[in-house]
Amino acid sequence: MTNSKFEFSARDYDFVEYVQAQNWIGGEWTPSASGNSEEVLNPRHGEVMGSVVFSNKSDLQSAFEAAKNAQPGWAERPIRERAEVLYKLKSLMEENLDELSWLLSHENGKTFPEAKAEVLKGIECVEMGASLQNMADGGQLDVSRGVNCRVIHEPIGVVAGVTPFNFPTMVPLWMIPQALVAGNSFIMKPSERTPYGAMKLAELLQEAGLPDGVFNIVNGGKEAVEAITDHEGIKAVAFVGSTPVAKIVYERGSKTGKKMVCLGGAKNHLVVVPDADLELTSSNVIASFTGCAGQRCMAAAVLLAVGDTQHIIDAVAEGSAQIEPGTGIGPIITDESYERIMGFIDQAEADGADVIVDGRGAKVEGAGGRWIGPTILDNVKPGHPCATEEIFGPVLTIVRVDTLEEALEIENASPYGNAAAIYTTNGGIAERAINRFEAGMCGVNIGVPVPREPFAFGGWNDSKFGHGDMTGWDGFTFWTRPRKVTSKWALQSDQTWMS
C-alpha cells in the first residue's frame, strides 16, 4: 500500500499476526478513551491475529466533533470535486487489490476468490458514487409563465453507518460513496469481528485526498452503536445486521428524529419447478447456499421443490458433496455461530429430516478454525425451525410440495422478505412467481438476486426497517434532503392569487 502505516504482507492462507485496530478520528489513529479492547480472530485458524479498541460515548463525541468541523468545508466543494476523491479511491483500491483481498480473507475467513470478488464489488459501489455527479442535478421545470421550480439535493450533515462482519469491505461501500459525494461527513462503526477492512478504507480515502475529519471510525460493540443512535447531532444512520438488532437500532435511532434505514436478516426461498434447466439450476443453487459459507443475507436457505424435481435435487446434492472445505468453502466466523448452525442440523435430523449431504465433522489440515461443509436437509416440514429461522450457514433445507401455489404460500408466510427466486424455463411461470413473492429482491434462475448498480439493495417486511433502499440512487437520496426552490423574476399581467 502506497503510504500505509499498516501494510498487510500475507499473500496466502498461512496465519500471520496483525495490529490493533484503533479509532480513526480527524485523520489520525486514536486509542479508545475507555482503554478497553477485544481480540480479533482469524476464523480459518481460530487464532488471535490482532485486537480492536472498544469505544464509549466519549470516543463517539470526539469523532462527531471532528466530523462536524470538517463537514461545512467539504460540502462547499462542488460535487465534481467531491467525486474526484472517489475516482482516486477506485484507482487506489485497484492498485492494492491483492492486499485488500488477502486481508479480508484473513479477518473474515472467506476463500481468496470470494474475498477478491467482494473487493471488486466494493469498487463497483465506488464507481456508482463517483457517477452521481452526473445524476444529482435534481431537475427543474417552468411550472407556470414566469415561475420555475427546481430541486437541490443537499447534505444532511454528520451521518453514520454500522456494518456487519460478513462483508467488511463491500457493505461500508454501500454507504460511504453516496454519503460523501452528497457532501456529508461520515462516522463508521465496523463489526468488532472484522475491523480491518474499514481501517484500510480510512487510509486509502486520506491518500485519495479526502480532508481529515470527513471520514471517521469508531470501533466497538453495543455501547458504540447506542452512542451513535442516541446522538442528536447525527442526522442519519444506515445499519446492516440481524433482524432483532436492526429493529432495535431503527426504533432507538428514530426516537431522535434521525433518518434510518436498517437491513436485517433473511430466510430466502428458491422455488424449483420440473421444467427448470438441470445444469443451470443445480450449479446456481449450490453457489447460492454455499457461497461465503452461507454467511450472507442473500444466501439460499429453503429450496421449495415443486413436483417431480428429484433429478435436480440429486444434481445439487452431488455437486455440493464435491466442495472441499478450505478451498471451496471457508470457515464459520465464531464458535457461537458454529454451535448454532450445528444445533439446527442436529435438531432437523432428530425430527426426521434426511441429511442427504452432511457437512458436520469437516476439517482442514493446518487450519484450526470451525468448519461445516455444505449440508442439505431433505423432506423437511414447512413449519420446522430449519425451514423458518435464519441459520446463516452452508445449510440448504428442502421442502417438497405438489404445486407452485403451495410453494408460494410457504414463501409468503415467512416474516422475512429479503430475496426469493424461481427456477424455470417458462416465462409465464416466472412472471407468476415474481408477482407473488413477498420479497424485495427477486430472481429468475438466479439464486443470489443482488441488484447491481444503479439499482438499489433492500428487502421487505422483517428484512428491512425504514424507508428507501441502500445503494444506487436510493442510497444517495437517503443521505440528502431535497430543497425545493420556486422562483419568479417578472410580474405577469394575467397573474392570479396563486401566481
C-alpha positions in Angstrom: 0.0 0.0 0.0 1.5 3.3 -1.1 1.5 5.2 2.1 0.1 2.7 4.5 1.1 2.6 8.1 -0.3 -0.9 8.4 0.7 -2.9 5.4 -0.6 -6.4 5.3 2.0 -8.7 3.8 0.3 -12.1 3.6 -0.4 -13.5 0.2 -1.6 -16.9 1.2 -3.7 -18.6 3.9 -0.8 -19.1 6.4 -1.5 -17.4 9.7 0.0 -14.0 10.4 -0.4 -11.7 13.3 -1.5 -8.1 12.6 -2.2 -4.9 14.5 -4.6 -3.3 16.9 -7.5 -1.6 15.1 -7.8 1.9 16.7 -10.3 4.7 16.1 -9.8 7.0 13.1 -10.6 10.5 14.2 -9.7 13.7 12.4 -7.3 11.8 10.1 -5.3 10.1 12.9 -5.3 6.7 14.6 -6.5 7.2 18.1 -6.8 4.8 21.1 -10.1 4.5 22.8 -10.8 6.7 25.8 -12.2 3.6 27.6 -8.9 1.8 27.4 -10.8 -1.4 26.5 -10.1 -3.8 23.6 -11.0 -7.2 22.4 -9.3 -9.9 20.4 -9.8 -10.3 16.6 -9.7 -13.9 15.5 -8.6 -15.3 12.2 -11.6 -17.7 11.6 -9.6 -20.1 9.4 -7.1 -20.8 12.1 -9.0 -19.9 15.2 -6.1 -17.8 16.4 -5.8 -14.2 17.5 -4.5 -12.1 14.7 -4.9 -8.7 16.5 -7.2 -6.6 18.6 -9.7 -3.9 18.3 -10.4 -1.0 20.7 -13.9 -0.7 22.2 -15.2 2.8 22.3 -17.6 4.7 24.5 -19.6 7.9 24.3 -16.5 10.0 24.7 -14.9 8.4 21.7 -18.1 8.9 19.7 -18.2 12.6 20.7 -14.6 13.1 19.6 -15.4 11.6 16.2 -18.6 13.8 16.0 -16.7 17.0 16.7 -14.1 16.1 14.0 -16.9 15.3 11.5 -18.9 18.4 12.4 -15.9 20.7 12.0 -14.9 19.2 8.6 -18.3 18.9 7.0 -19.1 22.5 6.1 -15.8 22.9 4.1 -16.4 19.6 2.4 -20.0 20.5 1.5 -18.8 23.8 0.0 -16.8 22.0 -2.7 -18.6 21.4 -6.0 -19.9 17.9 -6.3 -17.4 17.3 -9.1 -14.5 17.9 -6.7 -16.1 15.6 -4.1 -16.5 12.9 -6.8 -12.8 13.2 -7.8 -11.8 11.7 -4.4 -13.9 8.6 -5.2 -12.2 8.3 -8.6 -8.8 8.3 -6.9 -10.1 5.8 -4.3 -11.2 3.5 -7.0 -7.7 3.6 -8.6 -6.0 3.0 -5.2 -8.3 0.0 -4.5 -7.4 -1.5 -7.9 -3.7 -0.9 -7.3 -3.9 -2.7 -3.9 -6.4 -5.3 -4.8 -4.4 -8.3 -3.6 -3.6 -6.8 -0.3 -7.2 -5.8 0.4 -8.4 -9.2 -0.7 -6.0 -11.2 1.4 -6.6 -9.0 4.5 -10.3 -9.6 4.0 -9.8 -13.3 3.7 -7.8 -13.4 6.9 -10.1 -11.4 9.1 -13.4 -12.8 7.7 -12.4 -16.4 6.6 -13.6 -16.1 3.0 -11.7 -18.0 0.4 -9.4 -15.7 -1.5 -11.6 -15.8 -4.7 -14.6 -14.8 -2.6 -12.7 -12.0 -0.8 -11.4 -10.7 -4.2 -14.9 -10.7 -5.6 -16.1 -8.7 -2.6 -13.4 -6.1 -3.0 -14.3 -5.8 -6.7 -17.9 -5.4 -5.9 -16.9 -2.6 -3.5 -15.1 -0.9 -6.3 -18.3 -1.0 -8.3 -20.0 0.8 -5.5 -17.3 3.5 -5.5 -17.8 3.8 -9.3 -21.5 4.4 -8.7 -20.8 7.1 -6.1 -18.4 8.9 -8.5 -21.1 8.8 -11.2 -23.6 10.6 -9.0 -22.2 14.0 -10.1 -23.9 13.3 -13.4 -27.3 12.3 -11.8 -27.8 14.7 -8.9 -29.0 17.8 -10.8 -32.4 17.5 -9.1 -34.4 18.7 -12.1 -36.3 21.9 -12.8 -39.4 22.9 -14.7 -41.2 26.1 -15.7 -44.5 25.3 -13.9 -46.2 28.5 -14.9 -45.5 31.6 -17.0 -42.6 33.2 -15.3 -42.4 30.7 -12.5 -39.7 28.0 -12.2 -39.4 25.1 -9.7 -36.2 23.2 -9.1 -34.8 20.7 -6.6 -31.4 20.8 -4.9 -30.1 17.7 -3.1 -28.3 19.0 -0.1 -26.2 17.2 2.5 -27.7 16.4 5.9 -24.5 17.0 7.9 -22.9 14.3 10.1 -24.2 10.8 9.3 -23.1 7.3 10.3 -23.1 3.6 9.3 -23.0 0.4 11.3 -21.7 -2.6 9.2 -21.6 -6.4 9.7 -18.8 -9.0 9.8 -19.7 -10.8 6.7 -18.8 -8.1 4.1 -16.3 -5.8 5.9 -15.3 -4.1 2.7 -18.3 -4.1 0.4 -21.1 -3.1 2.8 -19.3 0.1 4.0 -19.0 1.0 0.3 -22.8 0.7 0.0 -22.9 3.8 2.2 -19.7 5.8 2.2 -19.5 6.9 -1.5 -23.1 8.2 -1.7 -22.8 9.9 1.7 -19.5 11.6 0.9 -20.3 12.7 -2.6 -23.5 14.3 -1.2 -21.4 16.5 1.0 -21.8 14.8 4.4 -19.2 13.7 6.8 -19.3 10.1 7.9 -18.8 8.1 11.1 -18.4 4.4 10.6 -18.8 1.6 13.3 -17.5 -1.6 11.7 -18.1 -5.1 13.1 -15.7 -5.7 16.0 -15.1 -9.1 14.5 -13.8 -7.6 11.2 -12.4 -4.1 11.8 -9.5 -4.1 9.3 -11.4 -3.5 6.1 -12.6 -0.2 7.4 -9.1 0.6 8.6 -7.7 0.2 5.1 -10.5 2.3 3.6 -9.6 5.1 6.0 -6.0 5.2 4.8 -7.0 5.0 1.2 -9.5 7.8 1.5 -6.9 10.0 3.1 -4.5 9.2 0.3 -7.2 9.9 -2.3 -7.4 13.5 -0.9 -10.4 13.3 1.4 -10.0 16.1 4.0 -9.3 14.9 7.6 -12.4 14.6 9.7 -14.8 13.9 6.8 -14.5 10.2 7.4 -14.1 8.7 10.9 -14.1 5.3 12.5 -15.4 4.5 16.0 -14.7 0.8 16.8 -16.5 -1.2 19.5 -19.7 -3.1 20.2 -23.1 -2.3 21.6 -22.1 0.8 23.6 -20.6 2.4 20.4 -23.8 1.6 18.4 -26.0 3.1 21.1 -23.9 6.2 21.3 -24.4 6.7 17.5 -28.2 6.1 17.6 -28.6 8.3 20.7 -26.5 11.3 19.4 -28.9 14.1 18.4 -26.2 15.7 16.2 -26.0 12.6 13.9 -28.8 13.1 11.3 -28.9 9.8 9.5 -27.8 6.2 10.2 -27.7 3.1 8.0 -27.4 -0.3 9.6 -26.8 -3.9 8.3 -27.1 -6.9 10.6 -29.6 -9.3 12.1 -33.3 -8.6 12.2 -33.6 -8.4 16.1 -30.8 -5.9 16.3 -31.9 -4.0 13.1 -35.3 -3.4 14.7 -33.8 -2.2 18.0 -31.4 0.2 16.2 -34.2 1.5 14.0 -36.5 2.3 16.9 -33.8 3.8 19.0 -32.4 6.0 16.3 -35.9 7.1 15.1 -36.6 8.5 18.6 -34.1 11.2 18.0 -35.6 12.2 14.6 -32.9 10.6 12.5 -33.3 9.2 9.0 -32.9 5.5 9.5 -32.6 2.5 7.2 -31.8 -0.8 8.8 -31.4 -4.0 6.9 -32.0 -7.2 8.8 -31.9 -11.0 8.3 -33.5 -13.3 5.8 -34.9 -16.7 5.0 -34.6 -16.8 1.2 -36.7 -19.3 -0.8 -35.7 -20.8 -4.1 -38.6 -22.4 -6.0 -37.7 -25.1 -8.4 -40.3 -26.5 -10.9 -39.9 -29.6 -13.1 -39.1 -27.8 -16.3 -36.1 -26.0 -14.8 -32.8 -26.3 -16.6 -30.8 -29.1 -14.8 -27.3 -27.7 -15.2 -28.1 -24.1 -14.7 -30.3 -24.7 -11.7 -28.1 -27.2 -9.9 -24.9 -25.1 -10.2 -26.8 -21.9 -9.3 -28.4 -23.4 -6.2 -25.1 -24.8 -5.0 -23.4 -21.4 -5.4 -26.2 -19.7 -3.6 -26.3 -21.7 -0.4 -22.5 -22.5 -0.1 -21.0 -19.1 -1.1 -19.4 -17.3 1.8 -20.2 -20.4 3.9 -23.8 -19.3 3.8 -22.9 -16.4 6.0 -24.8 -13.7 3.9 -28.3 -12.4 3.9 -28.7 -13.3 0.2 -27.9 -17.0 0.6 -30.4 -19.7 -0.4 -32.0 -21.1 2.7 -35.0 -23.1 1.6 -35.5 -25.0 -1.7 -39.1 -25.4 -2.4 -39.2 -28.5 -4.7 -42.4 -28.5 -6.8 -43.5 -31.9 -8.1 -41.0 -34.2 -9.8 -37.7 -32.4 -9.3 -35.7 -35.4 -7.9 -33.2 -35.2 -10.8 -32.4 -31.6 -9.9 -32.1 -32.4 -6.2 -29.7 -35.3 -7.0 -27.5 -32.9 -9.0 -27.5 -30.3 -6.3 -26.5 -33.0 -3.7 -23.8 -34.5 -5.9 -22.2 -31.1 -6.7 -22.4 -29.9 -3.1 -20.7 -33.0 -1.8 -17.7 -32.3 -4.0 -16.9 -28.9 -2.5 -13.8 -29.0 -0.4 -13.6 -27.1 2.9 -10.7 -24.7 2.9 -10.5 -24.2 -0.9 -14.2 -24.3 -2.0 -15.8 -23.0 1.2 -14.5 -21.0 4.2 -14.8 -21.4 7.9 -17.6 -20.4 10.3 -16.9 -17.0 11.8 -17.1 -17.8 15.6 -17.6 -20.8 18.0 -21.1 -19.4 18.8 -22.1 -19.4 15.2 -20.8 -22.9 14.7 -22.8 -24.2 17.6 -26.0 -22.5 16.5 -25.7 -24.0 12.9 -24.9 -27.4 14.2 -27.9 -27.2 16.5 -30.2 -26.6 13.6 -28.8 -29.6 11.7 -28.9 -31.9 14.7 -32.5 -30.9 15.6 -33.7 -31.4 12.0 -32.2 -34.9 11.8 -33.7 -35.8 15.2 -37.1 -34.7 13.9 -36.9 -36.9 10.9 -35.2 -34.9 8.2 -32.9 -36.7 5.8 -29.4 -35.4 5.8 -28.5 -36.2 2.2 -25.3 -34.1 2.3 -23.6 -33.9 5.7 -21.0 -31.3 6.3 -20.6 -32.0 10.0 -17.1 -33.0 11.0 -15.4 -31.1 8.3 -11.8 -30.4 8.9 -9.0 -28.6 7.0 -5.4 -29.7 7.6 -3.3 -27.0 9.3 -6.4 -24.8 10.0 -7.9 -25.0 13.5 -11.0 -22.9 12.9 -14.6 -24.1 12.9 -15.7 -25.8 9.7 -19.0 -27.0 8.4 -19.2 -28.4 4.8 -22.2 -28.0 2.5 -25.2 -29.6 4.2 -28.6 -30.5 2.7 -31.6 -31.4 4.7 -34.4 -33.1 2.7 -38.0 -33.9 3.4 -38.4 -31.1 6.0 -41.8 -30.0 7.1 -42.7 -26.4 6.2 -43.0 -25.1 9.8 -39.8 -26.7 11.1 -37.2 -24.3 12.7 -34.7 -25.1 10.0 -37.3 -24.1 7.4 -38.4 -20.9 9.1 -35.5 -19.4 11.1 -32.3 -17.9 9.8 -29.4 -20.4 10.1 -26.7 -18.2 8.5 -24.5 -21.2 7.5 -24.0 -23.5 4.5 -27.3 -25.4 5.1 -30.0 -25.9 2.4 -33.4 -27.0 3.6 -35.6 -28.8 1.1 -39.3 -28.7 1.5 -41.3 -30.8 -1.1 -44.6 -29.6 -2.4 -47.0 -30.7 -5.1 -47.9 -27.3 -6.7 -46.4 -23.9 -7.3 -49.3 -22.4 -5.3 -48.2 -24.4 -2.2 -44.6 -23.1 -2.7 -45.8 -19.5 -3.0 -47.9 -19.9 0.2 -44.9 -21.1 2.1 -42.7 -18.3 0.8 -45.5 -15.7 1.6 -45.8 -17.0 5.2 -42.3 -16.1 6.1 -41.9 -12.9 8.2 -38.8 -12.1 6.2 -38.9 -10.5 2.8 -35.3 -10.2 1.6 -35.0 -12.4 -1.6 -36.7 -15.2 -3.5 -36.1 -16.9 -6.8 -37.8 -19.1 -9.3 -36.1 -21.7 -11.5 -38.0 -22.4 -14.7 -37.8 -22.3 -18.5 -41.3 -21.0 -18.7 -41.8 -17.2 -18.8 -45.4 -17.4 -17.6 -44.5 -19.4 -14.5 -41.6 -17.0 -13.8 -43.9 -13.9 -14.0 -46.5 -15.6 -11.8 -43.9 -16.3 -9.1 -42.2 -12.9 -9.3 -45.5 -11.1 -9.0 -46.5 -13.2 -5.9 -43.3 -13.4 -4.0 -43.2 -11.4 -0.7 -39.6 -10.3 -1.2 -37.9 -7.1 -2.2 -35.3 -8.7 -4.4 -36.4 -11.5 -6.8 -34.5 -13.7 -9.2 -35.4 -15.8 -12.3 -32.8 -18.6 -12.5 -30.6 -16.5 -10.2 -30.2 -17.7 -6.6 -28.4 -14.5 -5.4 -30.5 -11.8 -7.0 -28.4 -8.8 -5.8 -29.3 -5.7 -7.8 -26.2 -4.3 -9.5 -25.7 -0.5 -9.6 -27.5 1.7 -10.2 -30.3 -0.4 -8.8 -30.8 -0.4 -5.1 -30.4 -3.1 -2.5 -33.1 -3.8 0.1 -35.7 -6.2 1.2 -39.2 -6.1 2.6 -41.1 -6.9 5.8 -38.8 -8.0 8.7 -35.7 -7.8 6.4 -35.8 -4.0 6.4 -36.8 -1.3 8.8 -37.0 2.3 7.5 -37.8 3.9 4.2 -36.0 3.6 0.9 -33.3 1.2 0.0 -29.5 1.1 0.3 -27.0 1.6 -2.6 -27.7 3.2 -6.0 -29.8 6.3 -6.4 -31.9 5.4 -3.4 -28.7 5.5 -1.3 -27.9 9.0 -2.5 -31.4 10.3 -1.7 -31.2 8.7 1.8 -28.1 10.7 2.6 -29.6 14.0 1.3 -32.5 16.3 1.9 -34.3 18.0 -1.0 -34.5 21.8 -1.1 -37.4 22.9 -3.4 -36.9 26.4 -4.9 -39.7 28.3 -6.6 -38.5 31.4 -8.5 -40.3 34.3 -10.2 -38.4 37.3 -11.7 -41.1 39.3 -13.6 -44.6 40.4 -12.9 -47.2 38.7 -15.2 -50.1 40.8 -16.3 -52.6 37.9 -16.0 -51.4 36.7 -12.6 -53.9 35.3 -10.1 -53.8 35.0 -6.4 -51.8 31.8 -6.9 -49.1 33.1 -9.2 
